[in-house]
Amino acid sequence: MRIIRLGIFAAIAVALALLGLNLEVVQKKLFYPLFYEKEIKTYADKNKLDPVLVAAIIHNESNFKPEAVSSRGAVGIMQIMPETGAWIAKEMGVKSFKEENLKEPAASIRMGCWYLSELKYQFENDITAIAAYNAGRGTVESWLEEKKWDGVTVAKIPFAETSKYVERVLADREKYRILYRETWQKPQ
């Protein structure tokens, strides 16, 4: 199966080359879009996060669609639950929070970065923070307390959906880092 996939990929690459298209550009446009770079950089830096990780989370949560609402009710490009959004707003000192704010990309990124930073501080590594972003802080706390998970081995995450989510985010982080390397470079 892997050989077939490699063959298909090679055929696509050759076809794109014959058409004069760059594979990296096609990947960026079709499979790994990036919007709101300024907001991602600003709020990632403010919260001491890797902006590439934030982009990968957004890609997995909503594919950069501000109006996204999940089947569970998570809202906006960072897919924040309204109750969590209200709590984040309170903790951040935002006085006039409304659920609609989560559909505003800058607000969603600001709040999502703040929350991810809190999770990273609490759990001390990206893998556990990403798992908590997906499964919930309390769920991950219980996995760790009950020794159901070591907090670092992705394959051992007790919930398959969360394990797959963490794998995708980590893989996408590397893809975004490669495809948008010029975006993430800091000026000298």
C-alpha positions as CSV (number, residue, x, y, z in Angstrom):
1,M,0.0,0.0,0.0
2,R,2.9,2.4,0.9
3,I,4.4,1.8,-2.6
4,I,1.1,2.6,-4.3
5,R,0.8,5.9,-2.3
6,L,4.4,6.8,-3.1
7,G,3.7,6.1,-6.8
8,I,0.6,8.3,-6.7
9,F,2.5,11.1,-5.0
10,A,5.3,10.8,-7.6
11,A,2.8,10.9,-10.4
12,I,1.2,14.0,-9.0
13,A,4.6,15.7,-8.5
14,V,5.5,15.0,-12.1
15,A,2.2,16.3,-13.4
16,L,2.5,19.4,-11.3
17,A,6.1,19.9,-12.6
18,L,4.9,19.5,-16.2
19,L,2.2,22.1,-15.5
20,G,4.9,24.4,-14.1
21,L,3.4,24.3,-10.6
22,N,5.5,24.1,-7.4
23,L,4.5,21.2,-5.1
24,E,5.2,23.3,-2.0
25,V,2.8,26.0,-3.3
26,V,0.1,23.5,-4.0
27,Q,0.5,22.0,-0.6
28,K,0.2,25.4,1.0
29,K,-2.9,26.4,-1.0
30,L,-4.8,23.1,-0.8
31,F,-3.7,21.1,2.2
32,Y,-2.0,23.5,4.7
33,P,-3.5,27.0,4.4
34,L,-2.3,29.7,6.7
35,F,-4.3,32.7,7.6
36,Y,-4.1,35.2,10.5
37,E,-0.3,35.0,10.7
38,K,0.0,38.3,12.5
39,E,-2.5,37.4,15.2
40,I,-1.0,33.9,15.6
41,K,2.5,35.4,16.0
42,T,1.4,38.2,18.3
43,Y,-0.6,36.0,20.7
44,A,1.8,33.0,20.5
45,D,4.7,35.3,21.4
46,K,2.7,37.0,24.2
47,N,1.9,33.6,25.7
48,K,5.4,32.1,25.1
49,L,4.1,29.5,22.6
50,D,5.4,28.2,19.4
51,P,3.3,29.9,16.6
52,V,3.7,26.9,14.4
53,L,2.0,24.8,17.1
54,V,-0.8,27.3,17.2
55,A,-1.2,27.1,13.4
56,A,-1.3,23.3,13.6
57,I,-4.0,23.4,16.3
58,I,-6.1,25.8,14.3
59,H,-5.6,23.7,11.1
60,N,-6.9,20.6,13.0
61,E,-9.7,22.4,14.9
62,S,-11.3,24.4,12.1
63,N,-9.0,24.6,9.1
64,F,-9.0,28.4,9.7
65,K,-12.8,28.8,9.4
66,P,-14.0,31.5,11.8
67,E,-17.6,30.4,11.7
68,A,-16.8,26.8,12.6
69,V,-19.0,25.2,15.2
70,S,-18.4,21.6,16.2
71,S,-21.0,18.9,16.9
72,R,-20.2,19.4,20.6
73,G,-20.6,23.2,20.4
74,A,-17.0,24.4,20.2
75,V,-16.8,27.7,18.4
76,G,-14.4,29.6,16.1
77,I,-11.1,28.9,14.6
78,M,-9.6,27.5,17.8
79,Q,-12.8,25.6,18.7
80,I,-13.3,26.9,22.2
81,M,-16.4,25.7,24.1
82,P,-18.5,28.7,25.2
83,E,-18.2,27.8,28.9
84,T,-14.5,27.6,28.6
85,G,-14.5,30.9,26.6
86,A,-16.4,32.6,29.5
87,W,-13.9,31.2,32.0
88,I,-10.9,32.3,29.9
89,A,-12.4,35.8,29.5
90,K,-12.9,36.1,33.2
91,E,-9.3,34.9,33.9
92,M,-8.0,37.3,31.3
93,G,-10.0,40.2,32.7
94,V,-12.3,40.5,29.7
95,K,-15.5,42.1,31.0
96,S,-17.8,42.0,28.0
97,F,-17.5,38.4,26.7
98,K,-20.1,37.0,24.4
99,E,-20.1,33.6,22.7
100,E,-20.1,35.5,19.3
101,N,-16.6,36.8,20.3
102,L,-15.3,33.2,19.7
103,K,-16.1,33.6,16.0
104,E,-13.8,36.6,15.7
105,P,-10.4,35.2,14.6
106,A,-8.3,37.6,16.7
107,A,-10.4,37.0,19.8
108,S,-10.4,33.2,19.3
109,I,-6.6,33.2,18.7
110,R,-6.0,35.4,21.7
111,M,-8.1,33.3,24.0
112,G,-7.0,30.0,22.5
113,C,-3.3,30.9,23.0
114,W,-3.9,32.0,26.5
115,Y,-5.6,28.7,27.3
116,L,-3.0,26.6,25.5
117,S,-0.3,28.5,27.5
118,E,-2.2,27.6,30.7
119,L,-2.3,24.0,29.8
120,K,1.3,23.9,28.8
121,Y,2.3,25.5,32.2
122,Q,0.1,23.0,34.1
123,F,1.2,19.9,32.2
124,E,4.8,21.1,31.3
125,N,5.0,19.6,27.8
126,D,3.4,20.1,24.4
127,I,2.1,16.5,24.1
128,T,0.1,16.7,27.3
129,A,-1.1,20.2,26.7
130,I,-2.3,19.3,23.2
131,A,-4.1,16.2,24.6
132,A,-5.8,18.5,27.2
133,Y,-6.8,21.0,24.6
134,N,-8.6,18.2,22.8
135,A,-9.9,16.0,25.7
136,G,-10.2,18.6,28.4
137,R,-8.1,19.5,31.3
138,G,-10.0,17.4,33.8
139,T,-9.9,14.3,31.6
140,V,-6.1,14.5,31.2
141,E,-5.7,15.2,34.9
142,S,-7.6,12.0,35.7
143,W,-5.6,10.0,33.2
144,L,-2.4,11.1,34.9
145,E,-3.6,10.7,38.5
146,E,-5.0,7.2,37.8
147,K,-1.8,6.3,36.0
148,K,-3.7,5.5,32.8
149,W,-1.2,7.6,30.8
150,D,2.4,8.7,31.3
151,G,1.8,12.1,29.8
152,V,4.3,11.8,26.9
153,T,3.7,8.6,24.9
154,V,1.2,9.6,22.3
155,A,0.3,5.9,21.4
156,K,-0.6,5.3,25.1
157,I,-3.2,8.1,25.3
158,P,-6.3,6.3,26.7
159,F,-8.7,7.8,24.2
160,A,-8.1,6.9,20.5
161,E,-9.6,10.2,19.2
162,T,-7.3,12.2,21.4
163,S,-4.3,10.1,20.5
164,K,-5.0,10.6,16.8
165,Y,-5.6,14.3,17.3
166,V,-2.2,14.7,19.0
167,E,-0.5,12.8,16.3
168,R,-2.1,15.0,13.6
169,V,-1.2,18.2,15.4
170,L,2.4,17.2,15.9
171,A,2.8,16.1,12.2
172,D,1.1,19.3,11.0
173,R,3.3,21.4,13.2
174,E,6.3,20.0,11.4
175,K,4.6,20.4,8.0
176,Y,3.7,24.1,8.8
177,R,7.3,24.7,10.0
178,I,8.7,23.4,6.7
179,L,6.1,25.0,4.3
180,Y,6.1,28.4,6.0
181,R,9.6,28.6,7.2
182,E,9.9,32.2,6.0
183,T,6.8,33.2,8.0
184,W,8.2,31.9,11.3
185,Q,11.7,33.2,11.0
186,K,12.4,36.0,13.4
187,P,14.1,39.1,11.9
188,Q,17.8,39.4,12.7
